[in-house]
Structures are given as structure tokens and as C-alpha cells.
């Protein structure tokens, strides 16, 4: 079985982080908002709370004795997400602050985003 070439490319540092409020800008969940629960850096995807729900058919097990169909969040590519600053979606930039640390900032108003 061949490895996918997607995983061999060096991964750039994503500008979104776990805990950020984001808005979906493309796809079935377009316009919806949620908080990032998990970042998957290798595939440039994020799991967003309550968005991109898929149905998983599960067999009965110790964890779920009845089994059945479970709704679960699926990862969304980070190119389809924008960070929310206040109630506005914005692009994110990175720059050095006065102390020489790299900080994230909102491109719509140059406001520094707290980590």
C-alpha cells in the first residue's frame, strides 16, 4: 500500500488553535459558528463543536451497550474556516510584538488576538 504524498510535505504552522471560535465559509455548514475542539496538523483539518456532523453506525459494546447510530463531528479543512473576532470573521496574520514574540493578529482591524 502506497503512502499518500500529502503527509510527506512539511506542514506549515496553522493560524487557528484549539479553543478558537470560528465560522465556516464553505461547504454544507456554511455560515455556522463553533469552537475548535481538536486540530489535526498533519492533514490541516479541525474538529469544530456541533458542525459537520456525520452518522456512525456502532455495534453494541461495553462503552455503548445498545449500539445504534451516533452523530459525531467530522474534521473540516482549515481553509474553510475563519476566526471570529467579536462577531466578525477575519483572516489571521502573525507578527513580532515589542517583546520579540510572535503573536497572532486580526487582519480586519490589526487587533492582537490573545492566546
Beta strands, then each sheet from edge to edge (+ up, - down):
strand 1: 21-24
strand 2: 33-40
strand 3: 45-48
strand 4: 53-58
strand 5: 68-73
strand 6: 76-77
strand 7: 81-85
strand 8: 88-90
strand 9: 92-96
strand 10: 102-106
strand 11: 112-113
sheet 1: 6+ 3- 2+ 1- 7+ 8-
sheet 2: 4+ 5-
sheet 3: 9+ 10- 11+
end
